[in-house]
Amino acid sequence: MLQKERYPWSPWVGRVLRVVLPLGFVLGATSGASRWQPDAPQLTTSGVLWLAAIAVPLLIVHRFPMTIFLLTSALTLGYYASGNPGGPAIVLPTIALFLFTKIRGPIVAGGTGGALLAVAGIALFVRHGFAGFDLRAGLGLVWVIAVVGIGTAVRNGMAAARARREQADEHRHRMAEQERLTIAREVHDVVAHSLAMINVQAGVAAHVADRRPEQAKEALLNIKEASASALKDLRATLAVLRSGEDKAPAPSLAQADELFEHARAAGLEVRVDGEPGELPAPVDGAAYRILQESLTNVVRHANQARGVDVRFERKTGALTLLVRDDGRGAVDPAPGHGLRGMSERAAALGGALTTSVVDGGFQVRVDLPIEGER
């Protein structure tokens, strides 16, 4: 759009050039031929105007390709039959046929060119009989086939280039969308977890501020720690966005104790069973974020939950993580950003995430494959 506003004349530059340059060549070659051929007539003003009349319609051949091709062809045949000096006037309908083929395709252009040759052949037969057919009649057929063939090759090449551009644009759009979702998941996980913990601790501090100031002070310290951790993670994420390089510290289950401490500070009893062991970085990071979001959901949404069970099951080629709270009256939730983000993380690694209600509480189970272990 910007280029069209800055250069509104640019399409017409090409259209004018495709008239002026071929017309100049045809006039120069025809005039030269008439001078060098002893018996050839001279190119008169009427001949110049005739050739110009053939060339000018090429300005709008993109709008009316069939009409302009037939018009330039008829004018060219009339020019050759009028006694004017011979020359490369055929160049002008050649351009029209080439553009006709590019715009409408080889079937329509080839059929129109064949029909034109048939009409010209009938007219030639009526006027001269079989004696009128010579080498030039065969050259006309070769001309149509060659020009349509070249136009088809250019048309196909342009279509292939356009398809490649569309595929590249689609790929860039898909990569940008994937990057946007990745950033959204990271920011959601960091902010939602920290704000949930801060909200719980703020409620505790407000509740016990007058009666148990020491406990209120502890809650405020927990808020300070949670907010500092959130700011650190957000700065790391923003640094990656500014630099364009993936140099953010990768989350790991080695930091799971921090998540457990945050949950305990929120009043939950956290019971851990099993060990995840050494994991590839993608699996390790995804498992950490899923664990973080699961614990955040327990703090935010579990009804009367007192504790949460976290179990790691390491099998050959897979890691299973289960997070189950002991709340009451849990129901299957509508998918939100958190559950959708966890499912996307698992699916990106070829794993699966399932949720269910177990004994009144809510359970999250994720199975992540580990490449290289079989």
Secondary structure, DSSP 8 states (H G I E B T S, - for coil): -HHHHH-TTHHHHHHHHHHHHHHHHHHHHHHHHHHHSTTS----HHHHHHHHHHHGGGGGTTTSHHHHHHHHHHHHHHHHHTT----STTHHHHHHHHHHHHHH-HHHHHHHHHHHHHHHHHHHHHHHGGGG-SHHHHHHHHHHHHHHHHHHHHHHHHHHHHHHHHHHHHHHHHHHHHHHHHHHHHHHHHHHHHHHHHHHHHHHHHHHTTT-HHHHHHHHHHHHHHHHHHHHHHHHHHHHHHH-S--S----GGGHHHHHHHHHHTT-EEEEES---S--HHHHHHHHHHHHHHHHHHHHH-SS--EEEEEEEEETTEEEEEEEE--SS-------HHHHHHHHHHHHTT-EEEEEEETTEEEEEEEEE-TT--
